[in-house]
Amino acid sequence: MSGKTSATNVSFCRKWLRLAAPLVLCCAASASAVSVSISPTYAAVQLGQPLQFTATVKGTGNTAVTWQVDNADGGNSTAGTVSTSGLFTAPAALPNPATASVTAVSQADPTKSATAVVTLVTQPATGSTYYVATWGSDSNPGSFSKPWKTIQHAADSVGAGDTVYVRGGVYNELTSMKALGSASAGFITFSSYPGENAIVDGTRLKIPGGQWGLFTIQDQGYIVINGFELRNYKTSSRADVPIGIYIFGAGSNLQIVNNHIHNIETTAKTNPNQCGSNAFGLTVYGTKAPDSINALAIIGNEVDHLKTGCSETLSVDGNVEFFSISNNLVHDDDNIGIDAIGFEKVSPVQKYDQARDGEIRGNAVYNITSYGNPDYGKQYAADGIYVDGGTRIIIEQNLVHNVDLGIEMASEHHKHVTSYVTARNNIIYTDNSNGISIGGSDANKNGGTDHCILVNNTLFKDGMKGINNNSGEFQIQHHATNNIFENNIIYANTEAQFLNSYVATPTHPAVIDYNLYYSTVGASNGNWTWLGHNYTGYALYRQKTKLDVHSPQFLNPQFIRLGTPPDLDIRPSSPAVNAGNDLGIEVVGAVDFAGNPRVQNGEINIGAYEQEGSAF
């Protein structure tokens, strides 16, 4: 658990893949007439083999879509490719983790899309198919006509390669996985029956051992949990921790896809001095060493309306490596949205005690604040995306808005750092406190940030809760060393706090250059704080600090639309076009926020977009 103290179904609407638009409504409730669906929504595909996907676009005469694999137009050799007609071809070798996402984006309205998840396998599964239904019996054989009654009985009965389809209805039970899948025999797959909604409801269920999940996976591998709704697991006791999906111990090739987790809650009496209540939507604890939890995929889930107290909505902690947290919808929660954590003594061996070598990609995170959370009181302290002690992680193509802190890279543990993390091609806007933060909030209690890169992000009007809560679009705190902040668009609100490096040491916490700054208050009224000194005015800041030497003048980036929602793509005449510094594909990434090639004709834009989008 991380005590932060510093300043659905995959056919759901996937607006964040193309445009910085607030995802406060699902497709069915959207004011827009355009909607996209995809079929199938989940499949296992053998290496090198094809699978045809079909997209249906409603509400427009233009039914054409752009196909993506892992948020890149057309895909690539690592994750698989997809043709203009939706024919997916699996890669020749297994990626790690062994999964891919396939997305259809409406060409009429690129804010509308639908995503499916693919499990990549070397050979077909060898097992059997079983069924569970509310009207079944655990003495039945588990067939379609004579299904089992409980999901737990299925978990007790199946083995490697087997698939369990759970029919629609409400299941008031806890389920613990009991069998291992394998690379040779195949995954054990638990799935809602296609077209039906299997609901696991935790109402009035106890919490075994003080910390347990509606689904719990301990020391297991090659398991898929697909398409469930998990809800209403709650406690009023500080001694208990309810969890939607709980994974711990060690294990390989676990895939949590397309689930909707909501209303997991702690209402235990506590206060900001205790940090005493905890709950999670989905959490992964690597509690063994050297054996890790690895090849982990958390894709296409919706996690919302949680009360997690001092804990996180979705997190990986301890000895967890080679993970993908992608295309999830995380919203309306009262603490951190997505977190990759280290140095909390979750692993018994310190050198393995940090989440590492993973990606946090294509997620939409919004409407998250700790303000009013009993563990925080009146603090705006909840990150949208947080790396707290993790290392070698890529944060890219995420949409983060209306949270307290957009993206943070830091460590809450003294003499430890978040390191070698790259945040690139993200859209961050109208957050309560700041857009991006690095470094520890307390010089004597927290760690810091080392060798992290923030490149080609777009930040827009963060620090919305007033001057006393505005810590800058880009905040640098204690123990920040060897970092890079380049190619970012920073469009500040009327308080115009662009940079807030209020700490006097170390003397060179970050290289800052090739950024485009703007606010309607004008260049002479903007504020930059560097090493504890405040400079009012863009020219004075650059003169005194020798930073942003190659950055453009203080100019309007010419976004497509500034309303609600904003469209933060840029027009062809923008001063951001071809004004960036190409740091290489390993740093800037292969594609921009929208899935277009990141570098074109040897040139790179400033900001999250490489190509100008369509105004509509």
N, C-alpha and C positions, 0 to 999 in steps of 0.2 A: 504494500500500500504506500502511496506517495502523499505525504502531507504537504501540499503546495502552499508556501507562505510568501513567495515573492509577488514586489509590486506587479427488409421488406421483400419484399419479393423483388427479384431482379428485373421484372417487367415494369417496375415503378419508373416514374419519370426521372431521367438522369440529366438534369439541366446543367450540372456543374461541368460536364465534360467539354462544353463548348463556350459557355458564357458565364460571366460572373453575375448570376441571378439568384435571388434568395429562394431557398427551397422550403418555403413555409407551407406550401400546399402540395399534395400529391396530385398525380395527373388527373384523377377523377374530379378533383375539386378546382383544377386550374382554370383561370379565367380565359386562357388561350384555347382556341378551338383545335389546335393540332395535338395529336397524341401518337405515340409510337409503341408498338408491342413487337416482341421477338419470339420465335419458336424454333427449336425447343429452348427452354430457359436453363436447362442443365443437361449435360451429357458427359459420358466418358468416351474418349477418342484415342485410338491406338496411334503410336508414333508413325508419322508419314502418311496417315490415312485421312481421307476427306470427310467432311460432314456439311450438309447443306443447311444453312440457316435461312429463315424467311422473316422478313420484316413487313409489318402492316402499319401504314401511316393513314390516319384519319383526320378529317377536318381541313383538308386542303386538296386542291387539284393536282399538286405536285407530290407524288408518292415516292420520289427518289430518295435514297439514303446514301450516306457515306459510311462505309464499313471500316471498323477499326479492330485491331487486336492489341490488348493491353494499352489502350488509349493512344495508339499510333495508327494513322491512316494506312490501311493495307497490311499492317502488322510487320513482322520481321522474321528472320530465320531462327531466332531464339525462342520466341513464344508461338510462332505459327503465322501463316499468312491468310488473308481473306480477299477474295476477288470482288469485283464491283457488283456481282450478282449474289454475294453472300456465301460463297463456297469456301469454307474454312479448311485449310490443310495443316495438319499437325506437324510440328518440327521433326527433324530426324533424330534429335537427341533430347533427353528429358531435361528441361530447365529445373532449377531448384528455387522454390517449390514446383512440383509437377502440375502446374495449372495455368490457365490462360482465361482472359475475359474477352468476349466478342461483343462489340457494340454496334448498333445501327443508329446513325444520327440523321435526323430529318434535314434534307437540304432546303426545304421551304422555311423551316424554323430550327436553326442549329441548337437552340436551347432545349429541344425535345429529343430524347433518345431512349433506347432500351438496351439492357446489357444481359448477356447470358454468361454462365460460367462453365468451363470445360476442365475436366480432370484428364490429364494426359497419362497414358499407360503404355507399357511395353507389349502387353498381350491382353486379350479379352479375359475377364474374370471367369473363374471356373466354378463359382458357387451357384446357389439356388436363390429363388425369390420367395419371400414370405410377406404376409399381410397382417396388419393389426387394425381392429375396428372397435369402436365403443360397444358394439353389440356382440362382439365375439366372446370366446372363452379360452382361457389359457390351457385347457385340456384338448383343444382343437389341434389339428395338424399345422395350422398357420397358412392354409391355402386361401385363395381368393374367396371361395364360397364358405370356407370354415376358418375364419381368421382368429388369431389370438386376441386377447382383450387388452393386455397391458404392454407398453413399450418395454418395460423392464423385463418381462418374460421373454420378449424377443431378444433383448440384449444378453440374456442368460443362455439363449438357445442357439444363436447363429455363430458362424465361423468365417474364416477368411474367404473372400470372394462373394459372400452372400449379400443380398439386397433386401431391405425391409421397407415396404411401403405402408405408411400409416394413413388410414382413411380419415376423412374430415370428421371433426367433432372435438370435444373438450376432454382432455386427459389430466386428471388431478393427481399427478404422481411425480416422483423423482426418478431419474434414470441414470444408472452408472454403467458405463461400458465394461464388459467382462472379457471380451475376446479381442485378439490381435488380427488385423489383416496382414498381408505380406506382399512383397514385390512379385513373387511368383504366382500366388493364388489370387491376389487382387485385394482391393479395398473392401471393407465392410461399410455398406452404405445404408444410412437411415434417412428416409426422405418422406415428406408429405406426398401422398398420392397425387399424380398430376391432375390439376384442375380442382383440387380440394384443399381445404385449410385445416391442417392438424394443429390443434392448440394445446400446449402444455401450460396448465394453470396452477400456480403455486399457492392459491388461497388456502390459508390455515395449515399449510404443511410445515413441519418442523425443519430445523436446520441441523443436520447431523454433524457432530464434532465441532459445532460453532461456526463452521464455514463450509458451505456446500452449494452445488448448483442444481438447477432444474435438469440440466444435462451435466454430468461429471465424467471426465476422462482422466484416469490416473495411470501413468506408465503404459500407455497404449500407442499403437501406430497404425497407419493405413486405415483411417476411419474418416468417413464423410458424414457430416450432419447438414442436411439440405432442406430448406423450405419450411421450417416450423415457425409458428408463432409461440413465443414464450413470454409469460406475463404474470403479474400479481404475486411475486415472491417478496414477502415483506417481513420486517421485524421492528419491534420497539425496544429491543435490548442492545446495549453496547457490546455485550458478549457474543452476539450472533452477527454473521455476515452472509446475507443472501446474495446469490450470484445467478445470473441467467445461464451462462455456459462457463464452466470452470474446468480448466486443463492444468494439471500439475504433475510433477515428477519428471520423467524423461519420456521421449517418444519421437517417432519420425513420421512424416507424411500424414499430417492431420489437416483436414479441410473443413472449415466452417463457412458455409455459403448460403446466401439467399434467405437467412432467417430474420424474423422481426422480433426484437427483444424490447419489451417496454414495461414500465411500471414495476421495476425492481427497486425496492425502497427500504431505507432505514429512517425511522422516526424516533430513534433513541434520544433521550434528553442529553444534551452536551452543550459545550460552549467553545469559543475560539481558543481558549487556553488548554483544552483537552485534546482536540482533534480525535474525539473518542467514538464516533459512529462510522460505520463502513458498509458499503454495498458495492457491487459491480454489475455492469451489464454483461460483459464478457472479459474474462481475465485469464492469463496464461502465466504460470509460475514454473520456471525451470529450477526445481529444488534439488537436483542431483548434480554430481560432477565426478568424472569428466563427461559422463553421458548427458546430453542436452535434449531439449525440445527443439527440433529442427525440421526444415522443409514444411513450414507451417503456412497455410493460406487462410486468410480471413477476408472474404470477398463478397460484395453484394448484399451485405446485411444492413438492416435499419435498426438503430439502437436509440431509443428516445424516451423522454418523460421519465427519467430516473431521478431518484434522490439517493446519491451515493455518499453523502457525508464527507469524510476526509479522503475518499478513494476516487477512482477514475471510472469513466464510462466504459472504455475499451482500452486494455493495457496488456503489454508483455513485460515481464519482470524476471530478472535473474538470468539463468543459463538458457537463454532462448536465442537461436541463431538461424539465419537463412529463412526469413519470414517475409510474407507479403501481406500488408494491410491495405487493400485497394477497393475502390469503387463502393465504399460504404457510406451510408447516410447516418450522421450522428448529430442529434439536435435536441433542444429543449431539455437540457440536463443541468444539474446544479453544481457540477465540478468538471474537472478536466475531461476533454472529449477523447483524444487518442494520446496514449503515453507509451514511450519505450524507456525502460527504467533500469538503473544499475546501482550497485553498492548498497543495497538494503539488506544484505545478508540472507537473501532468498536462497542463493546457492551456498552450499557448505564450504566451497573453496573460492576465495576472493577473486582469483584471476579469471574465473568463469562467471562472475557475478554481475554480468551486464548484458542487456539485450544488444545484439550486434548483427551486422551484415544483413540488413533487411531493407525493405522499402515501404514507404507510406505514400501511396499514389492514388490520385483521382478521387479522393474522398470529398464529400461536402459536409462541413462542420459549421453549425450555426445555432444561434439562440442558446448560448451557454454562459451562465454567470454564477459565481459563488455568492453574490450579494443576496443576503437573506438566508443562505445555508447556515444552520446553527453552528457548524464547525468554523465558519468564517465571519459571521456577523455582517458588517457593512464593508467588506473588502471585495474589490473587483480583482480576483486572483485566479480565475479559472482559465487555463489555456485552451485554445482550440486544438492545437497539436503541440505536444511537449516531448522533447527528448531530454530526460532527466538521468544523465549518467550513461547513456547508450553510446555506441561507437560504430562507425562505418555504416551509416544509414543514409538513404536517399529519401528526401521529402519533396515530391514533385507533383505538379498538375492538380493540386488541391485547391478547393474553394473554401475559404474561411471568412465568415463574417458574423457580426453581431455576437461576438464572444468577448471575454475580458481582455486576454492577450492572444493575438492571432497565432503566431508560431514562436515558441521559446526553445532555446538550447542552453541548458545549464546543468548544474548538479547541486542537489540539496545536501550533499555530504562533503564536509571539509576535506581538503587535500585530494579531492577527486574531481574529474572533469568529464563533460561531454566532449567527444573528440571525433574529428574526421567525419562530420556530418555535413551533407550538402542539401540546402533548401533552394530549389530552383523552379522557375516557371509556375509559381503559385499566385493566386489572386487573393488579396486580403483587404477587407474593407469594413468601415464603420464599426470597429471594435471599441470597447469601452475604455481601455487603458492605453494600449499601444498595438502596433502592427507586428513587429518582430523584436524579440528581446534575447540578449545573450549575457552570460556572466551571472554570478551568484548575487542574491539580494542582500546578503550579510557577509561582510569580510571575514568574520571570525567563526561563523557557523556553516557557511555554504562553500561549495567548490566553485567551479567556473566552466569556461568554454575555451577549447584549444583546437586550432587547425580546423575550424568550421568555415564553410563557404555559403554565402547568401548571394545568389546570382539570378538575374532576370526574373525578379518578382515585381508585381504591381501592387502598391500600397495606396489606399484611397481613404482619406478622411477618418483616420483612427484617432483614439482619444476623445470619444464622444461624450464622456461623462464630466466634462468641465476641467478647468485648469488645475484643480487639486488632484485630479485622477489621470491627467494626461502626462504620460511618461515618454512621449515622443513616438513618431512613426518607427524609428529605429532606436532602441535603448541598449546601451552597453553598461553593464554593472561590474561587480568585482571579479577579479581573477579571469579576465578575458585576454587571451594571447594568440597571436599568429592567425587571426581570422581575416576573411576577405568579404567585402561588401561592394559588389560591382554590378553594373547593368540593370539597376533597379529604377523603376519609376516611383517617385514619392510625391503624391498629391495630398498635401496636408489640409486640414480643416482651417477655420479662421483663426485658431490659436497659433497655427503655423509652427509647431514644435517638430522640426524635421529630425534632428539628431539629439539624443540625450545621453552623452557619455559623462556622467556626473562624477565619476571616480577619477582621481588624479593619477593613480597608478594602476596597472603598468603604463609606461609611457607610450607604447605602441600596441594597443589592443586589437587594431584592425587596419587593413589597407582599405581605403574608401575612395572609389574613383568610378568614372564612366556612369554616373547616375544622373537622372533627370529630375529636378526639383521644381515644384510649382504649388502655389496657393493663390487664391484670389486676393489676398491681402498685399501681394506684391513682394518683389525681391528684397526691398529695403526693410520690410517688417518681419521677415522670417527669422526663426530662432534656431541656432545650432549650439549645443553645449558640448565642448570637447575637453576632456581631461579636467573637468571641473570648472572651466571658464565658459561663460555664455557670450555668444557673438550674435548681435542683431544685424541682419543684412547678409545677403549671399556673398557679396564681394568682400566684405570684411572677414567673414568666416574663411573663405578660401585664402585670403592674404595671410591671415594669422596662423592658420593650421597647416597650410600647404597640402591640404586634402582636396580631392575632386579636381585635380589639375586638368584632366582630360574630359571632364564632364561638360555637357552643353551649357549654354546660358540658361538662366531661370526663365523657362518657356512653358507655355501650355502644351501638354502632351497630345491634345486633340483626341480625347476619347470619343467614341461613337455616341454615347448617351450618358448624361450625368443624373438622370432621374432615378426613380425607384421602380425597378432595380436599375442600377447603372450597367451599361455595356462598356467595359474597360478595354476592349480592343481599340486600336488606334487607326487613324485615317492615313492615307498614303502621304499626306503633306506633314505628318507629325515630325517634330525634331528628334523623336526617338528612332526613326527609321535609319537603319545602317549606322547608328552612332555608338554601338556597343563594342566591347572588347571580346573577341573570340578566344576564350580560354581553353578551347578544345572540347571535343565531344564527351570526354569522360567527366568534364566539369559541367558544361552547359546542358548536356543531354542531347539526345537525338531529335526530340520533337518539342514543340512549344506547348503551351497550356491547352491548345485546341487539337493537338495531334499532328500539326504540320511540321515539315522539316525545320529544325531550329536554326541552322545556318544555311543561307541560300546565296549562291554565287559568291561565296567567300565572305559574305557580310552577315552581321547579326544585329538585330534591333535591341534597344533598351526596353525592358519590361517583359511581361509574360507572353506576349503575342509576337509572332514573326510575320504573319500575314494579316492584312486588313480584312475584317469581317464585314458582313452585310448589315446595314441598318434596316430595321423593320419595325 
